[in-house]
Amino acid sequence: MKENEKTLTIGLYTSSSWNVPNGHQYKVIDYAIRKFKQEHPNIKIKYESGIQQDDYRNWLSEKIIENKTPDLIIVPNRDFNALASEGAFKNLSSFMWQDNIKNSTFYASTLKAGQYNGQQLALPYEANPTLMVMNKTLLQKFKIKTPSYDWTPQQFYKLCHQVTYSNTKKKYYGVTMNYNWQDAQFAYGAQIFNKNDGNVELTSDRSRRAFALIENIVNDQSTFNVTSQLFDKGRVAFMPLGLAQYRTYTSYPFHITRNNKFLWKCTKMPGMEGIKATPIETTMFAISSKAKNTKGAWEFMKLLCTNKKVQREVMKTNMGCSVLPAVVKSTQAQKILDEKVINFHNLTIKKLDLIMKDGAVLPKFKDYNDNLEKLDYKIQNALNAGNLETQLFNIQLQVNQSETN
């Protein structure tokens, strides 16, 4: 064994990928290292502890500049496009082919999260799908039937409208303000970025319908300030929430301290028939294009991302979701979801599996996140001013011109 194959370096951050309380930052990694050592006793694994998630990108950039990039790198969703476009990662296709790892091993949208320019540059490790949480007690109060799993954006709006107009003093609201224009675009399956050149397209029929949905919700509620705190007080019918946040919210001790006196239920995000409308954040692992121990990095990555026991541990400790359907659909996964939960919140593995299969796939180009931020700023301003419909073409023009300049 060569000298550099005796050590494997990993780039990690300490905190939870999903900003939920997590007292066991390295528990899953340490568990995986112990398993790895049984098969590879000669390889020493090193990682630097204590790097906060907010500082991780800068830390990694410095390592890349110093030519000290770790062999294996954890990659949050939002950093993937930029790093992939800079050639920071190795293509994994030949490794996957050699070890007979099929695409169907993973949920499709989580695997696609690690693709760039037609290459598989990262494998998914952990996912945080968005659920739609509802206040069942409030819906019953207004004699509204809880929506079915496959509800459309039109049905969603109808229910929000009903809640808002069922009370004359506007003390109750349809949905919290974190149901945003991007969620609406997903619901209608609108492609706001052109696949080929990243140009913005806001005026297609689907996009316009999605923007109309958001405008209608905002106009009905006559305030932007429908917060999660109002939901906690029992005054809002619906709230989008990441799975990790949902599991934290509904479990002991957090549920007790939040003092929720109503019944919770969760379902899939609304979407048109045949449209994959669920936003899913995916944390991945990638092998550095300058890795000194590529073989070791691949073996450990494979353990982290495809081993069922490790993936179960991910789900248990990190509050997100496994990226493997085989793990999510297991009876052990149901036990994990039911652990510490206060009163029955009916998140079944069957429902979670359907939600994971509904994952929307985000565009893949270098400046996607920057462009999205610019766009978000302009759209929010137009929404606040109440003239989004008339501003769409102008916003499209401004964003696309700033790209070409």
C-alpha positions in Angstrom: 0.0 0.0 0.0 1.3 3.4 -1.0 2.1 5.9 1.8 -0.8 8.3 0.8 -3.2 5.3 0.7 -2.7 4.8 4.4 -4.5 8.0 5.3 -7.9 9.3 4.2 -8.8 12.9 4.8 -12.4 14.2 5.0 -13.8 17.7 4.9 -16.8 18.1 7.3 -18.7 20.8 9.2 -19.9 20.3 12.7 -23.5 21.5 12.8 -26.6 19.9 11.4 -27.2 20.5 7.7 -30.8 21.5 8.5 -30.3 23.9 11.4 -32.0 21.7 13.9 -30.5 21.0 17.4 -28.1 18.2 17.1 -25.9 17.2 20.0 -24.1 14.4 18.2 -22.4 16.2 15.3 -20.0 13.4 14.4 -21.9 10.4 15.6 -22.8 9.0 12.2 -19.3 9.6 10.8 -17.6 8.0 13.8 -20.0 5.1 13.5 -19.2 4.7 9.8 -15.4 5.0 10.6 -15.7 2.1 13.0 -17.4 0.0 10.3 -14.9 1.0 7.7 -11.9 0.0 10.0 -13.2 -3.6 10.1 -12.7 -3.9 6.4 -9.7 -1.5 6.0 -7.7 -1.7 9.2 -4.6 -0.1 7.6 -6.3 3.2 6.5 -6.2 6.0 9.0 -9.1 8.5 8.7 -8.6 12.1 9.6 -11.1 15.0 9.8 -10.8 18.5 11.2 -13.5 19.0 13.8 -15.1 22.3 14.9 -15.7 23.9 11.5 -19.1 25.6 11.5 -21.3 25.2 8.4 -21.3 29.0 7.7 -17.5 28.9 7.6 -17.2 25.7 5.7 -17.1 27.1 2.2 -14.3 29.5 3.0 -12.4 26.8 4.8 -12.7 24.5 1.8 -11.7 27.3 -0.7 -8.6 27.9 1.3 -7.7 24.2 1.3 -8.2 24.1 -2.5 -5.9 27.2 -2.9 -3.3 25.6 -0.6 -3.5 22.3 -2.5 -4.5 20.6 0.7 -8.0 19.6 -0.4 -9.4 16.7 1.7 -9.9 13.4 -0.3 -13.6 13.2 0.5 -15.7 16.4 0.9 -19.2 16.9 2.3 -21.1 19.2 -0.1 -24.2 21.1 0.9 -26.8 21.6 -1.8 -26.2 25.3 -2.2 -22.4 24.9 -2.8 -22.5 22.1 -5.3 -23.1 24.0 -8.6 -20.2 26.5 -8.0 -17.7 23.9 -6.9 -18.7 21.5 -9.7 -18.3 24.2 -12.3 -14.8 24.9 -11.0 -13.8 21.2 -11.6 -13.4 20.5 -7.8 -14.8 16.9 -8.0 -14.0 13.6 -9.7 -16.6 12.0 -12.0 -18.0 8.9 -10.2 -19.6 7.1 -13.2 -16.8 4.5 -13.6 -16.7 3.8 -9.9 -20.4 3.2 -9.8 -20.3 1.0 -12.9 -17.4 -1.1 -11.5 -19.2 -1.7 -8.2 -22.6 -2.1 -9.9 -24.3 0.8 -8.0 -27.5 1.4 -9.9 -29.2 4.8 -10.1 -32.3 3.1 -8.7 -30.4 2.6 -5.4 -31.2 6.2 -4.6 -34.3 8.5 -4.8 -34.0 10.1 -8.2 -34.0 13.7 -7.2 -31.3 13.2 -4.6 -29.0 11.4 -7.1 -29.7 14.2 -9.7 -28.6 16.8 -7.1 -25.1 15.5 -7.5 -25.1 15.7 -11.4 -23.5 18.5 -13.4 -23.0 18.7 -17.2 -24.1 15.1 -17.5 -21.6 13.7 -15.0 -22.3 12.2 -11.6 -19.9 14.2 -9.4 -21.4 13.5 -5.9 -23.5 10.9 -4.2 -26.4 11.9 -1.9 -26.0 11.3 1.8 -28.9 12.9 3.5 -32.1 14.6 2.4 -34.6 17.1 3.9 -37.8 17.1 1.9 -40.4 19.9 2.5 -43.7 18.7 3.9 -47.0 20.7 4.1 -48.0 20.7 7.8 -51.6 21.5 8.7 -53.5 22.5 11.8 -56.2 19.8 11.7 -58.1 21.3 14.6 -58.4 24.7 12.8 -59.6 23.0 9.6 -62.3 21.1 11.6 -63.4 24.3 13.2 -64.2 25.7 9.8 -65.7 22.4 8.7 -63.0 22.0 6.0 -62.0 18.4 5.0 -58.2 17.8 5.3 -56.8 17.6 1.8 -55.9 14.4 0.1 -52.3 13.5 -0.7 -52.4 14.5 -4.3 -54.0 17.9 -4.1 -53.5 20.6 -6.7 -52.5 24.2 -6.3 -56.0 25.3 -7.1 -57.4 23.1 -4.3 -54.7 24.4 -2.0 -55.7 28.0 -2.8 -59.4 27.3 -2.3 -58.7 26.0 1.2 -56.5 28.9 2.1 -59.2 31.3 0.8 -61.9 29.5 2.8 -59.9 29.8 6.1 -59.1 33.5 5.5 -62.7 34.4 4.7 -64.4 32.2 7.3 -63.6 34.7 9.9 -64.7 38.3 9.5 -61.9 39.8 11.8 -59.2 38.0 9.8 -57.8 36.4 12.9 -57.0 33.2 11.0 -54.9 32.7 7.9 -54.5 30.2 5.1 -50.7 29.7 5.0 -47.5 31.0 6.5 -45.4 33.4 4.4 -42.7 30.8 3.9 -44.9 29.2 1.2 -43.2 31.3 -1.5 -43.2 32.0 -5.2 -40.6 29.2 -5.8 -42.9 26.7 -4.2 -45.7 27.9 -6.4 -43.5 27.5 -9.5 -42.7 23.9 -8.5 -46.4 23.2 -8.0 -47.1 24.2 -11.6 -43.9 22.5 -13.0 -42.7 25.8 -14.4 -39.1 26.0 -15.6 -38.0 29.6 -14.8 -34.4 29.1 -15.9 -33.7 28.0 -19.5 -31.8 24.7 -19.4 -29.3 25.7 -22.0 -28.3 29.3 -21.2 -29.7 29.9 -17.6 -31.8 32.7 -19.0 -34.9 33.6 -16.9 -38.3 32.9 -18.3 -41.1 34.4 -16.1 -43.9 34.9 -18.6 -44.8 31.3 -19.6 -48.4 30.2 -18.9 -47.3 27.9 -16.0 -45.1 30.7 -14.5 -47.9 33.2 -14.7 -50.4 30.8 -13.0 -47.9 30.2 -10.2 -47.3 33.9 -9.7 -51.1 34.5 -9.7 -51.4 31.9 -6.9 -48.9 33.7 -4.7 -50.5 37.1 -5.4 -54.0 35.8 -4.6 -52.7 34.3 -1.2 -51.0 37.6 -0.4 -54.0 39.7 -1.3 -56.4 37.5 0.7 -54.3 37.6 3.8 -53.7 41.3 3.4 -50.4 40.9 5.3 -47.0 39.4 4.7 -46.4 38.8 8.3 -48.0 35.3 8.6 -45.2 33.8 10.7 -44.5 30.3 12.1 -45.2 31.8 15.5 -48.8 32.5 14.4 -49.0 28.9 13.2 -47.7 27.8 16.7 -50.6 29.8 18.2 -53.1 27.9 16.2 -54.0 30.7 13.9 -52.8 29.4 10.5 -54.0 26.4 8.6 -50.9 25.4 6.6 -47.2 25.7 6.9 -44.4 24.2 4.7 -41.7 22.7 6.9 -38.6 20.6 6.3 -38.8 17.0 7.5 -35.9 17.6 10.0 -37.7 20.6 11.5 -41.0 18.7 11.6 -39.5 15.8 13.4 -37.9 18.2 15.9 -41.1 20.3 16.3 -43.3 17.2 17.0 -40.9 15.4 19.4 -40.1 15.7 23.1 -39.0 18.1 24.5 -39.5 20.7 21.8 -43.2 20.0 21.3 -43.9 20.6 25.0 -42.1 23.9 25.1 -43.9 25.1 22.0 -47.3 24.6 23.8 -49.2 23.5 20.7 -52.8 22.7 21.7 -53.9 21.5 18.3 -53.6 18.4 16.2 -50.9 18.4 13.5 -51.1 16.5 10.3 -48.7 16.5 7.3 -49.0 15.8 3.6 -47.2 16.4 0.3 -46.7 19.9 -1.1 -49.5 20.7 -3.6 -48.7 20.1 -7.3 -50.4 19.7 -10.6 -51.0 16.1 -11.7 -47.8 14.4 -12.9 -45.6 17.2 -11.7 -42.8 16.6 -9.1 -43.4 19.6 -6.8 -41.5 18.8 -3.5 -38.4 20.9 -2.7 -35.7 18.6 -1.3 -32.4 19.8 0.1 -29.7 17.2 -0.4 -26.3 16.9 1.4 -23.8 15.0 -0.7 -20.3 13.6 -0.6 -17.8 14.2 -3.5 -14.3 13.0 -4.1 -11.8 15.9 -4.6 -10.4 16.0 -8.1 -7.0 16.4 -6.4 -7.6 13.5 -4.0 -4.4 11.6 -2.9 -6.4 8.5 -1.8 -9.1 8.2 -4.4 -9.7 4.5 -3.8 -10.1 4.9 0.0 -12.3 8.0 -0.6 -14.6 6.0 -2.9 -14.8 3.0 -0.5 -15.7 5.3 2.5 -18.2 7.3 0.4 -19.9 4.1 -0.7 -20.3 3.1 2.9 -21.7 6.5 3.9 -24.2 6.7 1.0 -25.2 3.2 0.2 -24.8 1.1 3.4 -28.3 0.6 4.9 -27.1 0.5 8.5 -25.2 3.8 8.1 -28.2 5.4 6.3 -30.5 4.3 9.1 -28.1 6.0 11.6 -28.2 9.1 9.4 -32.0 9.2 9.6 -32.0 8.5 13.4 -29.4 11.0 14.4 -29.6 13.9 11.9 -33.4 14.1 11.8 -33.5 14.3 7.9 -34.3 11.4 5.6 -32.2 8.6 4.2 -31.5 8.8 0.4 -32.2 5.1 0.0 -35.8 3.9 -0.7 -34.8 0.5 0.8 -34.1 2.2 4.2 -37.1 4.6 4.1 -39.6 1.7 3.4 -38.3 -0.4 6.2 -40.1 -1.1 9.5 -37.0 0.3 11.4 -37.6 3.6 9.6 -41.1 3.8 11.0 -39.8 3.2 14.5 -37.3 6.1 14.0 -40.1 8.4 12.8 -42.3 7.5 15.8 -39.5 7.9 18.4 -40.1 10.7 21.0 -43.1 11.9 19.0 -45.8 13.6 21.2 -49.3 12.4 20.2 -49.7 10.7 16.9 -48.6 12.8 13.9 -49.2 10.1 11.3 -46.0 10.5 9.3 -45.9 7.0 7.9 -43.0 5.5 5.9 -45.4 5.1 3.0 -46.2 8.8 3.0 -42.5 9.8 3.4 -41.6 7.5 0.5 -44.2 9.1 -1.8 -42.9 12.6 -0.7 -39.3 11.6 -1.5 -40.4 10.3 -5.0 -42.0 13.7 -5.6 -38.7 15.6 -5.4 -38.3 18.5 -7.8 -35.0 18.8 -9.7 -33.2 22.1 -9.6 -31.4 23.6 -12.6 -27.6 23.0 -12.8 -25.5 26.0 -13.8 -22.7 27.8 -12.1 -24.6 31.0 -11.0 -27.9 29.4 -10.2 -27.9 30.5 -6.6 -26.8 34.0 -7.3 -29.3 34.4 -10.0 -32.1 33.1 -7.8 -31.2 35.6 -5.1 -31.4 38.5 -7.5 -34.6 37.3 -8.9 -36.1 36.7 -5.4 -35.2 40.2 -4.4 -37.0 41.7 -7.4 -40.0 39.5 -7.2 -40.5 40.1 -3.4 -40.3 43.9 -4.0 -43.0 43.7 -6.8 -45.2 41.5 -4.5 -44.8 44.1 -1.7 -45.7 46.8 -4.1 -48.7 44.9 -5.3 -47.7 45.1 -9.0 -46.0 41.7 -9.7 -48.2 40.8 -12.7 -47.3 44.0 -14.5 -43.6 43.8 -13.5 -42.9 40.2 -14.7 -41.6 41.1 -18.1 -39.5 44.0 -16.8 -37.9 41.7 -14.1 -37.2 39.1 -16.7 -35.5 41.7 -18.9 -33.4 43.2 -16.1 -32.1 39.9 -14.8 -31.3 38.6 -18.3 -29.5 41.9 -19.2 -27.5 41.9 -16.1 -26.3 38.4 -17.1 -25.2 39.4 -20.5 -23.4 42.6 -19.4 
